[in-house]
Amino acid sequence: MRNLDLPGEVRFGQGRKEKTYKGSELYGGTCKDSQNCLEKNKDVMAIQMDSLIGRAGGKVFLIVHFVESNLMLAF
């Protein structure tokens, strides 16, 4: 079979290959690395950050969570 025999193949063509990331490649460290760092440095405060995206072109929330004090701020 040739591509001309498959109308969908001619119309759509080849798709993109998805990149696969490991945790250490994407964020610069794994979960165990961050836990070990927090154990070594007891005076460091852990902070979690997240974003909430609404519709495309719409509002976006930035959420900051201070773990030790259980305080969550949203901007």
N, C-alpha and C positions, 0 to 999 in steps of 0.2 A: 504494500500500500504506500501511496505517496501522500504528501500533505494536501494535495489538491482533492484527494478522495475524501478528506475529513474537513468539512466546512468549518467546524468549530476550531480546529487547529489553525487554520489560516486566519480566522477572524480574531482570535484571542492571542495566539502566539505563546511564547514561553513565559512562565511566571517567575517572579523573583524568588531567590533562595533566602530563607529566613536565617538570620544570624543567631547563633546560640551563644549565650554568655554564662559563665560560671559566676558565682557570687564574688569571688576575689577579683575577677576581671572587671566587673561592672562597678563595684563600689569601693574597690581598693582594699578589701579585707572580708573575711568570712565572719559569721556570727561568733564562732569560737574565738577569733582574734579580738573582737570587741569585748567579749566577756573576760578574756584574760587581761586585757588592758584595764578594765574596770576593777578587777581583783587586785592588780598591782598598784593602781593609783586610787586609793580609797577616798581621797579628797575631791575627785572629779565627779561632777554631777551629770547624770545621764538625762539627755533631752531627746524627745522624739519629735519628728516633724513630718507633716503630711499635707497634701493639697487635695482639695475637693473641687473638681471642675464640673460646671453645669453644662449648659448647651454650648455649642460651638460659637465662639464670639461673645459668650455671656459672662456671667459672674464667676469668679474663682475665689475660694477660701484658702487661706494658709492657716493651718492648725499647728500650734506648738504645744507639746505636752511635757511638763516638768514632772518626771516620774516620782521623785522623792517627796515633793510637796503635794502631789496629786492635783496640780493646777493645769488647766487647759485653756489656752487662749486662741481665739479665732479672729483673723483679720480679713 
